[in-house]
Amino acid sequence: MPARPPKEAGGAKPPPKPCPVCGKPADPATLPFCSKRCRDVDLNRWLSGTYVIPGRPTDPEDAE
């Protein structure tokens, strides 16, 4: 028996999520951002160290 694709509830797409930088509606061409500018602002924040993913503390004995 072939698998059927899931049915969409109501047939309408949910509204796009807001841009994580400025809060405006996201543009499909630059998802999840609203513009190239906001996409570049986010990239700069990652490259400059504004966004940091914390890791577990290292033990000096583990370094050896």
C-alpha positions in Angstrom: 0.0 0.0 0.0 1.6 3.4 -1.0 2.2 6.0 1.6 -0.1 9.0 1.5 1.2 12.5 2.1 0.0 14.2 5.3 -3.2 16.3 4.9 -2.9 20.0 5.5 -5.2 21.3 8.1 -7.4 24.0 6.6 -5.4 24.1 3.4 -3.8 27.5 4.3 -0.1 28.0 5.1 0.8 29.4 8.5 2.1 32.9 8.4 5.8 33.2 8.1 7.8 33.6 11.3 9.2 37.1 12.0 12.8 38.0 11.2 15.0 37.1 14.1 16.9 40.4 13.8 14.3 43.1 13.3 10.9 41.3 13.8 9.5 42.1 10.3 7.8 39.3 8.3 10.3 37.0 6.7 10.9 37.0 3.0 10.9 33.6 1.2 14.0 34.6 -0.7 16.0 35.2 2.4 14.4 32.9 5.0 14.4 33.2 8.0 15.3 36.8 7.5 13.3 39.7 6.0 16.2 41.0 3.9 19.8 40.5 2.8 20.8 43.2 5.3 19.3 41.3 8.3 21.0 38.1 7.0 24.3 39.9 7.0 23.8 41.5 10.4 23.2 38.0 11.8 26.3 36.6 10.1 28.4 39.4 11.5 27.1 38.7 15.0 28.2 35.0 14.7 31.6 36.0 13.3 32.3 38.7 15.9 31.5 36.4 18.8 28.3 38.1 19.9 26.5 34.7 19.6 28.3 32.0 21.6 27.3 28.4 22.1 28.5 27.5 25.5 30.5 24.3 26.0 31.3 22.4 29.1 34.2 23.6 31.2 37.5 22.0 30.5 39.6 20.4 33.2 43.4 21.2 33.1 44.1 17.5 33.5 42.0 16.7 30.4 44.2 18.9 28.3 47.3 16.8 28.8 
